[in-house]
Amino acid sequence: MSELRGNGDGDGNAAPERRKRIPLLSALPRLPQIAWRDLAVTLGPVLLLSALAVALTLHFVQPSPPRRLAIAAGPAGSYFQLAAQGYRKVLARSGVELQIVTTEGSQDNLHRMLAPNPKVDVAFVQGGVEPNEGDASELVSLGSVFYQPLTVFYRADQPIRQLSELAGKHIGIGAVGSGTHFLALAMLKANGIEYQKGSSTLLPIENDAATQAFLEHKLDAVFLSGESVALSNIRKLMHAEGDGVRLYDFPQADAYVQRFAYLSKLQLPAGAFDLGNNIPPQPLTLLAPTVELIARSDLHPALVDLLIEASSQAPRNAMFQKPGEFPAPSQHGYPLSDEADRYYKSGKGLVYRYLPFWLASLVNRLLVILVPALVVLLPGLQLVPRLYAWRVKRRIYRRYGELMALERLSTQSPSPEQRDAMLERLAEIERSTIAAKMPGTFASDVYILRQHIDFVRTQLTKTLS
């Protein structure tokens, strides 16, 4: 029993010894798992290059699209104004507020776009209209959006066949700054009727006033267009046929279209304005310039998509426009925007098809930023572990060079003083190896190095004994 107790005491004495050793082991410093300096030197350039890629991308990436736009339309009540109101409703669904600016018409719209500090972002511009002054090189087209028929009313007992028959008459040609004024001058000039030439009187009178003056017999003819006059005025003149008022039928429409590339030939069917009273009483041929949506080249790409989409959803003039005919990538005088060209070819961007406008815009800009960063970061991160291991092992490999140098010196019959110095140097290598802060994952390389140090020490001792 005493032996058993003695054995028990012996076991009991062993337990405290183990308990003493356990705190001692726990107090030992742990080997680091990562060499932070080497990791920083290795990972730092990769992160720096990624940051530079993001910074470079941010320099070129578009900011978020503005929430407000201003469009130069036309006079109050004109078709340009009605079309702009349709755009405003469509844009409002995407959280963009469209301000409609009342103007004299197409030429005035261009002048506002070219002003030193423009207060409009986009404008309706009748095809063929050019600015009288200013550099239009920064203006681009977002495509054609609708036709704008030209109506020429005159008073005569018999229909006229050519506009040249209006020579010597008082003619209202629309207010200066309107597309009507521009087109009337061009067409009359082609028929030999010009300002300050002959007995004709060309009056640049505003369209509402021109309509009233014509009804009061103060004008013999008047050029009107929905671009700059209320549609109610055109309907009023269509119903004034009993007063000798006639709407000019363009028998030479094909020749006009050939000479003026921005014009299109349209057919107005009988009864188009009034089925009950059959107005007009017979089909008529009209001419219509195509209206383009003009913007500056720096318009945000997301807004380009939104405006073209609004063009397809806004109410259309069903009398002259077929379903799906507009918007169209045709343009006259202004180059088609790159973003508009992309839209007409491939439609809306992927994220804009499935996400709300503002969320899609945010996602799109994030993708533009992240893609270049990932192109640099992902290959760099794949290379980092190799570079990191190489930097850590390089500290070990340098010791092998010193060991080989000492082994070579030992073969050259060194003196006792040189021998002591060589052994001391070997001891320093061993001490520095032990003291080096190496990650635990490379411990096997360290111990292999120490074995090789012992091997060289043994060889050194044998050689020098």
DRENDO-1510 file (C-alpha; in Angstrom, 1 decimal, always signed):
<recs>
REC; n; res; u; v; w
REC; 1; MET; +0.0; +0.0; +0.0 .
REC; 2; SER; +2.9; +2.3; +0.9 .
REC; 3; GLU; +4.4; +1.5; -2.5 .
REC; 4; LEU; +1.2; +2.3; -4.1 .
REC; 5; ARG; +1.0; +5.6; -2.1 .
REC; 6; GLY; +4.6; +6.2; -3.0 .
REC; 7; ASN; +3.8; +5.7; -6.6 .
REC; 8; GLY; +0.8; +7.9; -6.1 .
REC; 9; ASP; +3.1; +10.5; -4.5 .
REC; 10; GLY; +5.4; +10.1; -7.4 .
REC; 11; ASP; +2.5; +10.7; -9.8 .
REC; 12; GLY; +1.4; +13.5; -7.7 .
REC; 13; ASN; +4.9; +15.1; -7.9 .
REC; 14; ALA; +4.9; +14.7; -11.6 .
REC; 15; ALA; +1.7; +16.7; -12.1 .
REC; 16; PRO; +3.1; +19.8; -10.4 .
REC; 17; GLU; +6.2; +19.6; -12.6 .
REC; 18; ARG; +3.9; +19.5; -15.7 .
REC; 19; ARG; +2.0; +22.4; -14.3 .
REC; 20; LYS; +5.2; +24.3; -13.9 .
REC; 21; ARG; +6.3; +23.6; -17.4 .
REC; 22; ILE; +3.0; +24.6; -19.0 .
REC; 23; PRO; +3.1; +28.2; -17.8 .
REC; 24; LEU; +6.7; +28.3; -19.0 .
REC; 25; LEU; +5.7; +27.1; -22.5 .
REC; 26; SER; +2.8; +29.5; -22.6 .
REC; 27; ALA; +5.1; +32.4; -21.8 .
REC; 28; LEU; +7.3; +31.7; -24.8 .
REC; 29; PRO; +6.8; +34.2; -27.7 .
REC; 30; ARG; +4.8; +32.9; -30.5 .
REC; 31; LEU; +6.3; +32.8; -34.0 .
REC; 32; PRO; +4.7; +35.5; -36.2 .
REC; 33; GLN; +2.5; +34.1; -38.9 .
REC; 34; ILE; +3.2; +37.0; -41.3 .
REC; 35; ALA; +6.3; +39.1; -42.0 .
REC; 36; TRP; +4.4; +42.4; -42.0 .
REC; 37; ARG; +7.3; +44.4; -43.4 .
REC; 38; ASP; +7.8; +42.0; -46.3 .
REC; 39; LEU; +4.0; +41.9; -46.9 .
REC; 40; ALA; +3.9; +45.7; -47.0 .
REC; 41; VAL; +6.8; +46.0; -49.4 .
REC; 42; THR; +5.2; +43.3; -51.6 .
REC; 43; LEU; +1.5; +44.3; -51.5 .
REC; 44; GLY; +2.2; +48.1; -51.4 .
REC; 45; PRO; +3.0; +48.5; -55.1 .
REC; 46; VAL; +0.0; +46.4; -56.2 .
REC; 47; LEU; -2.3; +48.6; -54.1 .
REC; 48; LEU; -0.6; +51.8; -55.3 .
REC; 49; LEU; -1.1; +50.8; -59.0 .
REC; 50; SER; -4.7; +49.9; -58.3 .
REC; 51; ALA; -5.3; +53.3; -56.7 .
REC; 52; LEU; -3.6; +55.0; -59.7 .
REC; 53; ALA; -5.9; +53.1; -62.0 .
REC; 54; VAL; -9.0; +54.2; -60.1 .
REC; 55; ALA; -7.7; +57.8; -60.0 .
REC; 56; LEU; -7.1; +57.8; -63.7 .
REC; 57; THR; -10.5; +56.4; -64.3 .
REC; 58; LEU; -12.2; +59.0; -62.1 .
REC; 59; HIS; -10.5; +61.7; -64.1 .
REC; 60; PHE; -12.4; +60.5; -67.2 .
REC; 61; VAL; -15.6; +59.1; -65.8 .
REC; 62; GLN; -18.7; +61.2; -66.1 .
REC; 63; PRO; -20.2; +62.5; -62.9 .
REC; 64; SER; -23.8; +61.6; -62.0 .
REC; 65; PRO; -26.3; +63.0; -64.4 .
REC; 66; PRO; -28.0; +66.3; -63.5 .
REC; 67; ARG; -31.5; +66.2; -62.2 .
REC; 68; ARG; -32.6; +69.2; -64.3 .
REC; 69; LEU; -32.5; +70.0; -68.0 .
REC; 70; ALA; -33.7; +72.9; -70.0 .
REC; 71; ILE; -35.0; +72.6; -73.5 .
REC; 72; ALA; -35.4; +75.5; -76.0 .
REC; 73; ALA; -38.8; +74.9; -77.6 .
REC; 74; GLY; -40.8; +77.5; -79.4 .
REC; 75; PRO; -43.6; +80.1; -78.9 .
REC; 76; ALA; -46.4; +79.3; -76.5 .
REC; 77; GLY; -49.0; +77.0; -78.0 .
REC; 78; SER; -46.8; +75.8; -80.8 .
REC; 79; TYR; -46.2; +72.2; -81.6 .
REC; 80; PHE; -42.7; +72.5; -80.3 .
REC; 81; GLN; -44.1; +73.5; -77.0 .
REC; 82; LEU; -46.6; +70.6; -77.0 .
REC; 83; ALA; -43.8; +68.2; -77.9 .
REC; 84; ALA; -41.6; +69.5; -75.1 .
REC; 85; GLN; -44.4; +69.0; -72.6 .
REC; 86; GLY; -44.6; +65.4; -73.7 .
REC; 87; TYR; -40.9; +65.0; -73.1 .
REC; 88; ARG; -41.3; +66.6; -69.6 .
REC; 89; LYS; -43.8; +63.9; -68.6 .
REC; 90; VAL; -41.6; +61.1; -69.8 .
REC; 91; LEU; -38.4; +62.5; -68.1 .
REC; 92; ALA; -40.3; +63.1; -64.8 .
REC; 93; ARG; -40.8; +59.3; -64.5 .
REC; 94; SER; -37.0; +59.0; -64.2 .
REC; 95; GLY; -36.7; +61.9; -61.7 .
REC; 96; VAL; -35.4; +64.4; -64.2 .
REC; 97; GLU; -37.1; +67.8; -64.3 .
REC; 98; LEU; -37.4; +69.4; -67.8 .
REC; 99; GLN; -37.7; +73.2; -67.9 .
REC; 100; ILE; -39.3; +74.4; -71.1 .
REC; 101; VAL; -37.9; +77.7; -72.4 .
REC; 102; THR; -40.2; +79.7; -74.7 .
REC; 103; THR; -38.4; +81.0; -77.8 .
REC; 104; GLU; -39.1; +82.4; -81.3 .
REC; 105; GLY; -38.3; +79.1; -82.9 .
REC; 106; SER; -35.5; +77.1; -84.4 .
REC; 107; GLN; -33.0; +79.8; -85.2 .
REC; 108; ASP; -33.5; +81.4; -81.8 .
REC; 109; ASN; -33.0; +78.0; -80.2 .
REC; 110; LEU; -29.6; +77.7; -81.9 .
REC; 111; HIS; -28.5; +81.1; -80.7 .
REC; 112; ARG; -29.5; +80.2; -77.2 .
REC; 113; MET; -27.4; +76.9; -77.5 .
REC; 114; LEU; -24.4; +78.9; -78.7 .
REC; 115; ALA; -24.6; +81.7; -76.1 .
REC; 116; PRO; -21.4; +82.2; -74.0 .
REC; 117; ASN; -23.3; +81.0; -70.9 .
REC; 118; PRO; -26.1; +78.9; -72.3 .
REC; 119; LYS; -29.1; +78.4; -70.2 .
REC; 120; VAL; -30.5; +75.5; -72.3 .
REC; 121; ASP; -29.2; +72.0; -72.6 .
REC; 122; VAL; -31.1; +70.7; -75.7 .
REC; 123; ALA; -33.2; +72.3; -78.4 .
REC; 124; PHE; -35.6; +71.5; -81.2 .
REC; 125; VAL; -34.1; +72.7; -84.4 .
REC; 126; GLN; -35.8; +72.5; -87.8 .
REC; 127; GLY; -33.7; +70.8; -90.5 .
REC; 128; GLY; -31.6; +73.2; -92.6 .
REC; 129; VAL; -31.6; +76.0; -90.1 .
REC; 130; GLU; -28.1; +77.3; -89.4 .
REC; 131; PRO; -26.9; +79.9; -86.8 .
REC; 132; ASN; -26.2; +83.4; -88.2 .
REC; 133; GLU; -23.2; +83.6; -85.8 .
REC; 134; GLY; -21.2; +81.5; -83.4 .
REC; 135; ASP; -19.3; +78.3; -83.6 .
REC; 136; ALA; -21.6; +75.3; -83.9 .
REC; 137; SER; -18.8; +72.7; -83.9 .
REC; 138; GLU; -19.7; +71.6; -80.4 .
REC; 139; LEU; -23.3; +70.9; -81.3 .
REC; 140; VAL; -24.4; +67.3; -82.0 .
REC; 141; SER; -27.7; +65.7; -83.1 .
REC; 142; LEU; -29.6; +63.2; -81.1 .
REC; 143; GLY; -31.5; +62.3; -84.2 .
REC; 144; SER; -34.7; +63.4; -86.0 .
REC; 145; VAL; -37.8; +63.4; -83.8 .
REC; 146; PHE; -40.7; +64.5; -85.9 .
REC; 147; TYR; -41.9; +66.2; -89.1 .
REC; 148; GLN; -42.9; +69.9; -89.0 .
REC; 149; PRO; -45.2; +70.5; -92.1 .
REC; 150; LEU; -45.1; +74.0; -93.7 .
REC; 151; THR; -48.4; +75.4; -94.6 .
REC; 152; VAL; -48.7; +78.3; -97.1 .
REC; 153; PHE; -52.1; +80.0; -97.1 .
REC; 154; TYR; -53.1; +82.5; -99.8 .
REC; 155; ARG; -56.2; +84.3; -101.0 .
REC; 156; ALA; -57.1; +83.9; -104.7 .
REC; 157; ASP; -60.0; +83.0; -106.9 .
REC; 158; GLN; -58.1; +80.1; -108.6 .
REC; 159; PRO; -55.4; +77.8; -107.2 .
REC; 160; ILE; -51.9; +78.9; -108.0 .
REC; 161; ARG; -49.3; +76.3; -109.3 .
REC; 162; GLN; -46.0; +77.9; -108.4 .
REC; 163; LEU; -44.9; +80.1; -105.5 .
REC; 164; SER; -43.5; +82.5; -108.0 .
REC; 165; GLU; -47.1; +83.6; -108.6 .
REC; 166; LEU; -46.9; +85.3; -105.2 .
REC; 167; ALA; -44.6; +88.0; -106.7 .
REC; 168; GLY; -45.8; +91.5; -105.9 .
REC; 169; LYS; -47.9; +90.3; -102.9 .
REC; 170; HIS; -47.7; +91.1; -99.2 .
REC; 171; ILE; -46.4; +87.9; -97.6 .
REC; 172; GLY; -46.0; +87.1; -94.0 .
REC; 173; ILE; -42.9; +84.9; -93.5 .
REC; 174; GLY; -42.8; +84.4; -89.8 .
REC; 175; ALA; -40.8; +86.1; -87.0 .
REC; 176; VAL; -37.1; +86.5; -87.3 .
REC; 177; GLY; -35.5; +83.6; -85.4 .
REC; 178; SER; -38.1; +81.1; -86.4 .
REC; 179; GLY; -37.6; +78.1; -88.7 .
REC; 180; THR; -40.6; +79.3; -90.6 .
REC; 181; HIS; -38.8; +82.6; -91.4 .
REC; 182; PHE; -35.7; +80.7; -92.5 .
REC; 183; LEU; -37.6; +78.2; -94.7 .
REC; 184; ALA; -39.9; +80.9; -96.3 .
REC; 185; LEU; -36.9; +83.0; -97.3 .
REC; 186; ALA; -35.2; +80.0; -98.9 .
REC; 187; MET; -38.2; +78.8; -100.8 .
REC; 188; LEU; -39.2; +82.3; -102.0 .
REC; 189; LYS; -35.7; +83.0; -103.1 .
REC; 190; ALA; -35.7; +79.8; -105.2 .
REC; 191; ASN; -38.8; +81.3; -106.9 .
REC; 192; GLY; -37.1; +84.7; -107.5 .
REC; 193; ILE; -38.8; +86.5; -104.7 .
REC; 194; GLU; -36.4; +88.2; -102.3 .
REC; 195; TYR; -36.1; +91.1; -99.8 .
REC; 196; GLN; -35.4; +94.4; -101.4 .
REC; 197; LYS; -36.1; +93.0; -104.9 .
REC; 198; GLY; -39.1; +93.6; -107.0 .
REC; 199; SER; -42.5; +94.8; -105.7 .
REC; 200; SER; -43.1; +92.0; -103.2 .
REC; 201; THR; -43.4; +92.8; -99.5 .
REC; 202; LEU; -42.0; +90.2; -97.2 .
REC; 203; LEU; -43.0; +90.9; -93.6 .
REC; 204; PRO; -41.2; +89.1; -90.8 .
REC; 205; ILE; -44.3; +89.2; -88.6 .
REC; 206; GLU; -44.9; +86.9; -85.7 .
REC; 207; ASN; -47.2; +84.1; -86.6 .
REC; 208; ASP; -50.2; +84.8; -84.4 .
REC; 209; ALA; -50.1; +88.4; -85.7 .
REC; 210; ALA; -49.6; +87.2; -89.2 .
REC; 211; THR; -52.7; +84.9; -89.0 .
REC; 212; GLN; -54.8; +87.8; -87.8 .
REC; 213; ALA; -53.4; +90.2; -90.4 .
REC; 214; PHE; -54.2; +87.6; -93.1 .
REC; 215; LEU; -57.8; +87.2; -91.9 .
REC; 216; GLU; -58.1; +91.0; -92.0 .
REC; 217; HIS; -57.0; +91.1; -95.6 .
REC; 218; LYS; -53.8; +92.9; -94.7 .
REC; 219; LEU; -51.7; +90.1; -96.1 .
REC; 220; ASP; -52.1; +88.2; -99.4 .
REC; 221; ALA; -50.2; +85.1; -98.3 .
REC; 222; VAL; -48.7; +83.7; -95.1 .
REC; 223; PHE; -46.2; +81.0; -94.3 .
REC; 224; LEU; -47.1; +79.2; -91.1 .
REC; 225; SER; -45.7; +76.2; -89.3 .
REC; 226; GLY; -46.5; +74.4; -86.0 .
REC; 227; GLU; -43.0; +75.2; -85.0 .
REC; 228; SER; -43.9; +78.8; -84.3 .
REC; 229; VAL; -47.7; +79.1; -84.4 .
REC; 230; ALA; -50.5; +77.6; -82.4 .
REC; 231; LEU; -52.2; +74.7; -84.2 .
REC; 232; SER; -55.6; +76.4; -83.5 .
REC; 233; ASN; -54.6; +79.2; -85.9 .
REC; 234; ILE; -53.9; +76.7; -88.8 .
REC; 235; ARG; -57.3; +75.1; -88.1 .
REC; 236; LYS; -59.0; +78.5; -88.1 .
REC; 237; LEU; -57.5; +79.3; -91.6 .
REC; 238; MET; -58.5; +75.9; -92.9 .
REC; 239; HIS; -62.1; +76.7; -92.0 .
REC; 240; ALA; -61.9; +80.2; -93.7 .
REC; 241; GLU; -62.2; +78.8; -97.3 .
REC; 242; GLY; -65.4; +80.7; -98.0 .
REC; 243; ASP; -63.4; +83.9; -97.7 .
REC; 244; GLY; -61.2; +82.8; -100.6 .
REC; 245; VAL; -58.5; +81.3; -98.4 .
REC; 246; ARG; -56.7; +78.4; -100.0 .
REC; 247; LEU; -53.9; +76.1; -98.7 .
REC; 248; TYR; -51.1; +75.8; -101.2 .
REC; 249; ASP; -50.7; +72.4; -102.8 .
REC; 250; PHE; -47.0; +71.7; -103.8 .
REC; 251; PRO; -47.1; +70.2; -107.3 .
REC; 252; GLN; -43.4; +70.6; -107.5 .
REC; 253; ALA; -42.8; +68.8; -104.2 .
REC; 254; ASP; -40.3; +66.4; -105.7 .
REC; 255; ALA; -38.1; +69.2; -107.1 .
REC; 256; TYR; -38.2; +71.0; -103.7 .
REC; 257; VAL; -37.1; +67.8; -101.9 .
REC; 258; GLN; -34.3; +67.3; -104.4 .
REC; 259; ARG; -33.0; +70.9; -104.0 .
REC; 260; PHE; -33.5; +71.1; -100.2 .
REC; 261; ALA; -32.2; +67.8; -98.7 .
REC; 262; TYR; -33.8; +68.6; -95.3 .
REC; 263; LEU; -37.4; +68.6; -96.7 .
REC; 264; SER; -39.7; +65.6; -96.9 .
REC; 265; LYS; -42.8; +65.2; -99.1 .
REC; 266; LEU; -46.0; +64.5; -97.1 .
REC; 267; GLN; -49.6; +63.7; -98.2 .
REC; 268; LEU; -52.5; +65.4; -96.4 .
REC; 269; PRO; -55.6; +63.3; -97.0 .
REC; 270; ALA; -59.0; +64.8; -97.7 .
REC; 271; GLY; -60.9; +65.5; -94.5 .
REC; 272; ALA; -57.7; +65.4; -92.4 .
REC; 273; PHE; -58.6; +68.5; -90.4 .
REC; 274; ASP; -62.4; +68.1; -90.3 .
REC; 275; LEU; -64.0; +64.9; -91.4 .
REC; 276; GLY; -67.6; +66.2; -91.0 .
REC; 277; ASN; -67.0; +69.2; -93.3 .
REC; 278; ASN; -64.4; +67.4; -95.4 .
REC; 279; ILE; -61.6; +69.9; -94.9 .
REC; 280; PRO; -59.5; +69.9; -97.0 .
REC; 281; PRO; -61.9; +68.8; -99.7 .
REC; 282; GLN; -59.2; +67.0; -101.7 .
REC; 283; PRO; -55.8; +65.4; -100.9 .
REC; 284; LEU; -52.9; +67.9; -100.8 .
REC; 285; THR; -49.1; +67.6; -101.0 .
REC; 286; LEU; -47.2; +69.4; -98.4 .
REC; 287; LEU; -43.5; +69.8; -97.6 .
REC; 288; ALA; -42.0; +69.3; -94.1 .
REC; 289; PRO; -38.6; +69.8; -92.7 .
REC; 290; THR; -37.4; +67.2; -90.2 .
REC; 291; VAL; -36.9; +68.5; -86.7 .
REC; 292; GLU; -33.8; +67.4; -84.8 .
REC; 293; LEU; -33.1; +67.3; -81.2 .
REC; 294; ILE; -29.8; +69.2; -80.8 .
REC; 295; ALA; -27.4; +69.1; -77.8 .
REC; 296; ARG; -23.9; +70.0; -76.9 .
REC; 297; SER; -21.3; +67.3; -77.2 .
REC; 298; ASP; -20.7; +67.2; -73.4 .
REC; 299; LEU; -24.3; +66.2; -72.6 .
REC; 300; HIS; -24.2; +63.4; -70.0 .
REC; 301; PRO; -24.4; +60.0; -71.9 .
REC; 302; ALA; -27.2; +58.8; -69.6 .
REC; 303; LEU; -29.3; +61.8; -70.5 .
REC; 304; VAL; -28.8; +61.1; -74.2 .
REC; 305; ASP; -30.4; +57.7; -73.7 .
REC; 306; LEU; -33.2; +59.2; -71.7 .
REC; 307; LEU; -34.0; +61.9; -74.2 .
REC; 308; ILE; -34.1; +59.5; -77.2 .
REC; 309; GLU; -36.3; +57.2; -75.2 .
REC; 310; ALA; -38.6; +60.2; -74.4 .
REC; 311; SER; -38.7; +60.9; -78.2 .
REC; 312; SER; -40.2; +57.5; -78.8 .
REC; 313; GLN; -42.7; +57.8; -75.9 .
REC; 314; ALA; -43.8; +61.4; -76.3 .
REC; 315; PRO; -47.2; +62.0; -78.1 .
REC; 316; ARG; -46.8; +62.1; -81.9 .
REC; 317; ASN; -48.5; +63.9; -84.7 .
REC; 318; ALA; -50.4; +60.9; -86.1 .
REC; 319; MET; -51.5; +62.9; -89.1 .
REC; 320; PHE; -48.0; +62.9; -90.6 .
REC; 321; GLN; -45.9; +60.4; -88.5 .
REC; 322; LYS; -46.1; +56.7; -88.8 .
REC; 323; PRO; -45.7; +54.5; -85.7 .
REC; 324; GLY; -42.0; +53.8; -85.0 .
REC; 325; GLU; -40.8; +56.3; -87.6 .
REC; 326; PHE; -39.2; +58.5; -85.0 .
REC; 327; PRO; -36.8; +59.0; -83.4 .
REC; 328; ALA; -34.4; +58.2; -86.2 .
REC; 329; PRO; -30.6; +58.5; -86.6 .
REC; 330; SER; -31.0; +60.8; -89.7 .
REC; 331; GLN; -29.5; +64.3; -89.3 .
REC; 332; HIS; -29.0; +67.4; -91.4 .
REC; 333; GLY; -26.0; +69.7; -90.7 .
REC; 334; TYR; -25.0; +68.4; -87.3 .
REC; 335; PRO; -23.1; +65.2; -86.7 .
REC; 336; LEU; -24.9; +62.4; -84.8 .
REC; 337; SER; -23.7; +62.1; -81.2 .
REC; 338; ASP; -21.6; +59.0; -80.5 .
REC; 339; GLU; -23.8; +58.1; -77.6 .
REC; 340; ALA; -26.9; +58.5; -79.8 .
REC; 341; ASP; -25.3; +56.4; -82.6 .
REC; 342; ARG; -24.7; +53.7; -80.0 .
REC; 343; TYR; -28.3; +53.9; -78.8 .
REC; 344; TYR; -29.8; +53.5; -82.2 .
REC; 345; LYS; -27.6; +50.5; -83.0 .
REC; 346; SER; -27.8; +48.6; -79.7 .
REC; 347; GLY; -30.5; +50.3; -77.6 .
REC; 348; LYS; -30.3; +51.1; -73.9 .
REC; 349; GLY; -27.3; +50.0; -71.9 .
REC; 350; LEU; -27.7; +46.7; -70.0 .
REC; 351; VAL; -28.1; +48.2; -66.5 .
REC; 352; TYR; -30.5; +50.8; -67.7 .
REC; 353; ARG; -32.8; +48.1; -69.1 .
REC; 354; TYR; -33.4; +46.4; -65.7 .
REC; 355; LEU; -32.8; +49.1; -63.1 .
REC; 356; PRO; -34.3; +52.5; -62.3 .
REC; 357; PHE; -32.6; +55.4; -64.0 .
REC; 358; TRP; -30.7; +56.8; -61.0 .
REC; 359; LEU; -29.7; +53.4; -59.6 .
REC; 360; ALA; -28.5; +52.3; -63.1 .
REC; 361; SER; -26.5; +55.5; -63.4 .
REC; 362; LEU; -24.8; +54.7; -60.1 .
REC; 363; VAL; -24.1; +51.1; -60.9 .
REC; 364; ASN; -22.8; +52.1; -64.4 .
REC; 365; ARG; -20.3; +54.5; -62.9 .
REC; 366; LEU; -19.2; +52.0; -60.2 .
REC; 367; LEU; -18.5; +49.5; -62.9 .
REC; 368; VAL; -16.4; +52.0; -64.9 .
REC; 369; ILE; -14.3; +52.6; -61.8 .
REC; 370; LEU; -14.0; +49.0; -60.6 .
REC; 371; VAL; -13.1; +47.3; -63.8 .
REC; 372; PRO; -9.8; +49.0; -64.4 .
REC; 373; ALA; -8.9; +48.5; -60.7 .
REC; 374; LEU; -9.7; +44.8; -60.9 .
REC; 375; VAL; -7.6; +44.5; -64.1 .
REC; 376; VAL; -4.6; +45.6; -62.1 .
REC; 377; LEU; -5.5; +44.2; -58.7 .
REC; 378; LEU; -6.4; +40.6; -59.5 .
REC; 379; PRO; -3.2; +39.7; -61.3 .
REC; 380; GLY; -1.2; +41.6; -58.7 .
REC; 381; LEU; -2.8; +39.7; -55.9 .
REC; 382; GLN; -2.0; +36.4; -57.6 .
REC; 383; LEU; +1.6; +37.5; -57.7 .
REC; 384; VAL; +1.9; +38.7; -54.1 .
REC; 385; PRO; +2.2; +35.3; -52.4 .
REC; 386; ARG; +5.2; +34.4; -54.6 .
REC; 387; LEU; +6.9; +37.7; -54.1 .
REC; 388; TYR; +6.2; +37.5; -50.4 .
REC; 389; ALA; +7.7; +34.0; -50.1 .
REC; 390; TRP; +10.7; +35.1; -52.2 .
REC; 391; ARG; +11.4; +38.1; -50.0 .
REC; 392; VAL; +11.3; +36.0; -46.8 .
REC; 393; LYS; +13.4; +33.2; -48.2 .
REC; 394; ARG; +15.9; +35.6; -49.6 .
REC; 395; ARG; +17.0; +36.5; -46.0 .
REC; 396; ILE; +17.7; +32.8; -45.5 .
REC; 397; TYR; +19.4; +32.3; -48.9 .
REC; 398; ARG; +21.9; +35.1; -48.1 .
REC; 399; ARG; +23.2; +33.0; -45.3 .
REC; 400; TYR; +24.0; +30.2; -47.6 .
REC; 401; GLY; +26.3; +32.5; -49.6 .
REC; 402; GLU; +28.2; +33.3; -46.5 .
REC; 403; LEU; +28.4; +29.6; -45.5 .
REC; 404; MET; +29.9; +28.7; -48.9 .
REC; 405; ALA; +32.4; +31.5; -48.6 .
REC; 406; LEU; +33.6; +30.3; -45.2 .
REC; 407; GLU; +33.9; +26.7; -46.5 .
REC; 408; ARG; +36.0; +27.9; -49.4 .
REC; 409; LEU; +38.3; +29.9; -47.1 .
REC; 410; SER; +38.9; +26.9; -44.9 .
REC; 411; THR; +40.6; +25.1; -47.8 .
REC; 412; GLN; +43.2; +27.8; -48.0 .
REC; 413; SER; +45.2; +26.8; -44.9 .
REC; 414; PRO; +44.2; +29.7; -42.7 .
REC; 415; SER; +46.2; +30.8; -39.7 .
REC; 416; PRO; +45.0; +30.2; -36.1 .
REC; 417; GLU; +43.7; +33.8; -35.9 .
REC; 418; GLN; +41.8; +33.4; -39.2 .
REC; 419; ARG; +40.4; +30.1; -38.0 .
REC; 420; ASP; +39.1; +31.8; -34.8 .
REC; 421; ALA; +37.6; +34.6; -36.8 .
REC; 422; MET; +35.9; +32.1; -39.2 .
REC; 423; LEU; +34.4; +30.2; -36.3 .
REC; 424; GLU; +33.3; +33.4; -34.7 .
REC; 425; ARG; +31.7; +34.5; -37.9 .
REC; 426; LEU; +29.9; +31.1; -38.1 .
REC; 427; ALA; +28.6; +31.6; -34.6 .
REC; 428; GLU; +27.3; +35.1; -35.5 .
REC; 429; ILE; +25.5; +33.6; -38.5 .
REC; 430; GLU; +23.8; +31.1; -36.2 .
REC; 431; ARG; +22.9; +33.7; -33.6 .
REC; 432; SER; +21.4; +36.0; -36.2 .
REC; 433; THR; +19.5; +33.1; -37.7 .
REC; 434; ILE; +18.0; +32.2; -34.3 .
REC; 435; ALA; +17.2; +35.9; -33.6 .
REC; 436; ALA; +15.6; +36.6; -36.9 .
REC; 437; LYS; +11.9; +37.1; -36.8 .
REC; 438; MET; +10.7; +34.6; -39.3 .
REC; 439; PRO; +7.0; +33.6; -40.0 .
REC; 440; GLY; +6.2; +30.1; -38.6 .
REC; 441; THR; +5.4; +28.9; -42.1 .
REC; 442; PHE; +9.1; +29.2; -42.9 .
REC; 443; ALA; +10.4; +27.5; -39.8 .
REC; 444; SER; +11.4; +24.4; -41.7 .
REC; 445; ASP; +13.7; +26.5; -43.9 .
REC; 446; VAL; +15.3; +28.0; -40.8 .
REC; 447; TYR; +16.0; +24.7; -39.2 .
REC; 448; ILE; +17.4; +23.3; -42.4 .
REC; 449; LEU; +19.7; +26.3; -42.5 .
REC; 450; ARG; +20.9; +25.6; -38.9 .
REC; 451; GLN; +21.6; +22.0; -39.9 .
REC; 452; HIS; +23.8; +23.3; -42.7 .
REC; 453; ILE; +25.5; +25.7; -40.3 .
REC; 454; ASP; +26.4; +22.7; -38.1 .
REC; 455; PHE; +27.6; +20.8; -41.2 .
REC; 456; VAL; +29.9; +23.7; -42.1 .
REC; 457; ARG; +31.1; +24.0; -38.5 .
REC; 458; THR; +32.0; +20.3; -38.5 .
REC; 459; GLN; +33.7; +20.6; -41.8 .
REC; 460; LEU; +35.6; +23.6; -40.6 .
REC; 461; THR; +36.7; +21.9; -37.5 .
REC; 462; LYS; +37.9; +18.8; -39.4 .
REC; 463; THR; +39.8; +20.9; -41.9 .
REC; 464; LEU; +41.5; +23.1; -39.3 .
REC; 465; SER; +42.4; +20.3; -36.8 .
</recs>
